[in-house]
Amino acid sequence: MRRFSISSLLTEALNAHQGWGRQWRNPAPKVAYDAIIIGGGGHGLGAAYYLAKEHGLTNIAVLEKGWIGGGNAGRNTTIIRSNYLYDESAALFEHAVKLWEGLSQDLNYNVMFSQRGVLMLAHNLHDVQSFKRHVYSNRLNGIDNEWMTPEEAKDFCPPLNISPDIRYPVLGAALQRRGGTARHDAVVWGYARGADALGVDIIQNCEVTAITRGPDGAVTGVETSRGSIKTKKIGVSVAGHTSMVMGMAGVRMPLESFPLQALVSEPVKPCFPCVLMSNAVHAYISQSDKGELVIGAGTDQYVSYSQQGGLHITTHTLDAICELFPQFNRMKMLRSWGGIVDVTPDRSPIIGKTPVKGLYVNCGWGTGGFKATPGSAHVFAHTIARDEPHPINAPFTLDRFRTGRLIDEAAAAAVAH
């Protein structure tokens, strides 16, 4: 892998950028691997990268049924934060934020991580009490979060309408200054490039059609659209399609899959300085580096594997955005899209071993998957390599739905749940 640097960029600038090679190989599948990761999104590619980098497993394949970045990785609004309520969640998402802060240097690839701050609005007494509770909990865990008055929130985000006469008046806000955004496709490309350089095979257009098991019940490999592949370890990281893939191994998952919609406006000059989220009105907004206003809504109200949601969801969200930011009333919407999110009963992820020997799963992120990408991938790789959980993901077992040790993050998950 050719490293990016000032000298390499200057050299290629003088060469009309004709000397750059492919960022990762396009190999044919081998007959067997030490481990296989199903799912070529950020979590799957990241797990392969850390398996190779930190655990020395280089005979690995990442199987992606489409193309790299074509799933949920390219269908989100790129928000990053760690202001979750419970100790277990806070540890996991803070682990991710700390990895985000050095990820571009680690991968030698600019993921465009921007710590512009995440502002969460309170519109009623319940919001105020809930967010203040989050602030206090976060501070006890050493995570930055602060309470703001409406006037302080407007100083931080000047476009915000804090008039008391609007339908959802702003009573205050919680701010995590270390939160922000990153470039979603740059993240998957960076992990793909880094994993490939360490010897990982990234195999696109390779759909898994079956998971094979031996007489003892342990996994023995997979059947794919490109042939059979043997392995003794399989990590499943396929977001909204987790139930379908795990069903191939006879494992039922406590998941529901919902469409989640987002949209962007026409590009304008920089006018929005942060990420802003509103739980009560189911809306969140930021501005991309291209100048588009990136707007997200809550999940649709029905389960589906469709990537197209109901129009009323986005129109409700835009009504709220225009009320909070009247100056955006005349903005034109450029495009919209949908992704498929997998939601657990307690709105927290599942990262760990399964009842099937050699089968591991990383799922249930709801709308919080992107923000957790490096942290989730890091602990998932540890779990696969050592056949035991990392201390950070130890509470996020599949077994918790049997024991009742749930991690109910419905409030911290905000707009989605």
N, C-alpha and C positions, 0 to 999 in steps of 0.2 A: 504494500500500500504506500502510495506516495503521500508524504505528509504535506499539509498546507502550512505555509509560512509566508512571511513578507517576501523572501527571496524567490520562492516558487511562484507566487502571484505576479511579481514583477517580471520574472522570466517568461511566464505564459502570456502576460500582457503584451510583451514585445513579439510574441509568437502568434498573436491573434487567438490565443487560447486553444491552439490546435493540438497541444501535447498532452492534454489530460486524458488518462485512460478510463476504463470502466470503473465505477466505484465499488462494484462487487461482481464476483463471477456468476455464471449461469450454468452450474454443473448438472449433470444427469444424476439421478439418485443412485446411491450405492446399494449393494445387496443388504448390508447391515450397518448399524451405527450403535455406539455406546448409549446414546440417548437421542430421542426425537422430541422436538417441540412442535406441537400442532398449533398453528396460528402465527402469522407473520406481522403482527402489529407491534406496538412499542413494548408491551409486556413480554411477548414471546421472543422477539429479537433481543431485548435487553437481558432476558434470562439466559439465552444462548451466549451472549457476550460475556456475562459474568461467570457462567459455567467454564468458559474457556480461559478467561483472564485470571480468575481467582481460585478455580478448582482444578485446572489442568485438564479438563475434558475437551479435547479438540475434535474428536470423531463424533460430531453432532450434526444433525440436520434440522432445519426449520422448514416445515411444510406449510405452504400458503396456497389456498385453493384459487386465489385470484392473483393480484399483484401487490407488491409491497406498498403499504399505505393506502390501499383501496377500501379498507373496512372502516371500523370506528375510528382508527387513528387519523383518518382524513375527514371525519364527520363529527367534529366536536368544536367547542369554542375555546379551548386551550387555557382554561383558567387553572391557576396553581395556588394552593393555599394549604395551611395545616391547622387552622383554627377549629379543630373538632373538639367535642366535649369530653369524651371519656379518655382515660389514660391510655388505653390500648390503641385507640384510633389516633390520638395525638402523637404517640410514639411512632406509629407507622407513617403518617403523613409528614411529620417533621423529619423523619429519616429521608423521605423523598425530597423534601425541600433542600435539605443540606446537600444531597447528591445533585440536585438541579443546579445549585450554586457553583459547582465545579464541573458540570457535565461537558460543556464545550471544550474545556481544556483536556478533560479525560479522553474524549472521543476525537480530539483534534478536528472538530467539526462545529461550526457555529449553529447552535440550536436556537439562537435569538431569544434567550431567556431575559425577560425584562421585569425587574422587581418594581413595578409601578404602584403597587398597593391594591388591596382588595377591600372595598367598602361595602358593608352589609347593612341595609337600611332597616330601621324599626318603624312600624306604622301604627302600632297599638300597644297597650300595656303588656300583653303577653310577649310581643317581640322584645320590648325593652327588658323585661325580666329575664327572658331566655338568653338574649345576647350578652347581658351583663354577667349572667352565670357562666357563659362561655369565656368571657374576658377573664374572670377570676380563675376558672379552671386552667386556662391556657397559661396564665402567669405562674400558677403553681407548678406547671410542667416546664417552665422556662421558655415558653413560646410567646412571641410578641403578639399582643392584641390590646387595643385600647378603646375606651368608650368616648364618643364625641357627641356634643350637642348639635342640633340642626345647623347652627351658625358655623360651627367648626367643620361640619361635614361639607357645607357649601364652600368654605374657604379652600378645602382640599379638592373639591370637585365643583368648580364654578358653574357649570351648566345646570346643576341640580336645582329644581324648583322646591323651595321649602315653604311656600305659601300655606297657611293653615286652612285655606278654603278648598284645596283639592280633595279628590275622593279618598286618597290614601296619604294623609299628611305625614311628613317626616318628623318623628319624635326624637330621633337620635340615630346613631350608627356605630357599628363596631368596625375598627380598621386594623387590618394586619398589613403593616408596611412592607414586610418581606414577601408578601404574595405578589402575583403578577401573571404573566403569560409567557408562552414560548411558541415557537413555530412548529406545528404538529408534524408536517412532512419532514422537516429537517431532523426531528428527533428519530423517526424511524429510519431515515436514510443514514444518519450518523451511527445508529446501532448496527444497521446492516453492514455498513462499511467496516466498522470496528470488528464485528464478529467474523466477517469474511477474512479479514487480515489475520485473524487468529486461527483460521482453518475450518471455520464452520461452513457447511454447505447450505446455502439459501436456495430452496427449490420452489419456484413460483409455478402457478397453474398446476398444482398437484393436490387434488382434493382427496381427503381421507374418506374412504367409504366403509371401512370396518376396522375394529381393533381386535386382534387375535389374542387368545389366551391359551395357556397350556393346561395339562391335566391337573396341576396344583392350583389353578386359578390365576396365576401370575401372567402378566402381559408377555407376549412373545413377538409382537410386531404389529404392523398395520397393513391393510390393503388400501391402495390408492389408485387414482386414475392413471398413474404412471407405473403401476406394478406393485409387487409385494416388497416390503422392507422389514427386516428383522431388527428387534431391539429389546432390551430388558427394562428400559426406562422410558416412559412417555409423560411429557408435561403438556397439559391441555390449557390453552390460553386463547379462547375464541369468543370471548364476550357474550353477545346475545345468542349465539348458537351453542353455548355450553351444554345445555340439556340434550341436544341432538347428538353431539359427539360423545358425551358421557354415556348416553343410552346405548351406544355401540358396544360398550364394555359391561352393560347390564347394571349401571349405577344410576339411580334416580337422584335428581338434584332438587333442593328446595328453592327453585328459581321461577320467576316469571319474566318474560321478555316483552318490553314495550317499545314503541317508536318514540324517539326523542327528536324534536325539530329545532332548527336554527336557521338564521338567514343573515345576509349582509346587505348593507346599503351601497349606493354609489359612493365612490371615494371622494373625500373632501380633505382640506388641509387639517393639520392637527388641531383638534378642538376638545378632545376628551382625554384627561390625563391619567385615568386609573381604570380599574375594573370595578363595576358597581353591580351589586346583587340586591334584589328585593324578593323576600320570601312571600310576603302577603299577596303580591300581584303577579307572582310567577314570571319574573323577567330578570335578565342580567345583560349587561352591555359593556363593551370595551371598544377600542379603536385599533385596528390592525396597522402594521407598518406601511401598508399600501393605502391607508386612509379610509378604508371601509369601516363602518360601524358594524361590529359583530354582535348579534343579538340572539339570545337563546331563550327558549320557553321551557315549561314543565313537560313531563312525559304525557303522552296521550292517555286517555282513560280506558283503553282496551288493550288486551294482550295481542301481539302480532309480531310476525317476522318481517313485516313490510318496512321499507325505508321511506315510505310516504305516510305522513300523519294527517290528521284532520285540519282543515283550513281554519276552523274557529279557534284552534289553539294559538296559532300565530297571530290572528287578528286581535284576540284578547290581549296578547303580549304587547303588540304594537300600540294598542289603546293606552296601556299603562305607560309604556315608554314615552309616548307623546304627551302624557299628562305630567310625568316627572321632568321631561325635557321638552318644553313647548317649542323651542327653536328647531327641533328636528321634525316638526309637522310636515314640512314640504320636501323632506328627503325622499328619494325614490329607492325602492328596494331593488337590488341587483339580481339576487338569486337566493333560493332556499334549498334546504336538503334535510334529510332525516337519517338517523342512525338507529341501531337496535341495542338497547341497554338491558342488562340482566339484573334483576332486583331480588334481593333476599328478604325474608320476613323481617329481619332487624336492620335492614339497610346498611349492613356492613359486609365486607368481602369475605370470601372463602379462599384461603391460601394454605395448601398443605397436602398431606397424604390422603388416600381414599381407602375404602375396604379392599380394593384390588391391589395386590402387590405389584409395585413398579409403576403404578398409575398415580399421577399427581395433578392437582387442579388449581387454577388461579382464576377466580370468577367472582360474580356478584358485586361488581363495582358500581352498578347503577350509573349515575352521571358523574361519578368521581374517579373514573379510571385514568384519565389523562394526567391529572395532577399527581397521581401516585406512581407513574410509570417507572422511574429509576428505582425508587424504594421497593416497590412491589417486585420488580424483576430481580433485584438484588437478593431479597430474602427467599424468593421462589427458587432461584438458582442454588442457594444454600440448602434448601429442603430437598431438592432433587439429588444434589451431589452427595449429601451426607445421610439421606433417608431419615432425616429428623428435622423438625422445624427450627428456624432461627428464633432466638428469644423474642424478636419483635412480632413475628407472625404466629407464634405459638397459640395465642388466644383465638385466632381466626380459623378454627378447625371446622370441618364439616360436622364433627361430632357434637358441637355446641347446640345444635338444634334437637339433639336427643337429651342432653343433660340439662338444658335450660339456661346455660351460662351465655345469654345473648348480650350483644353489644348494640344497643338501640340508638342509632345515630340519625333517626328520622329528622330531628330538628336541625342538626348540623349539616345534613345533606341538603338542606334549604329547598330550592325551588322544585327539585325533582320529586320529592316525596311528601 
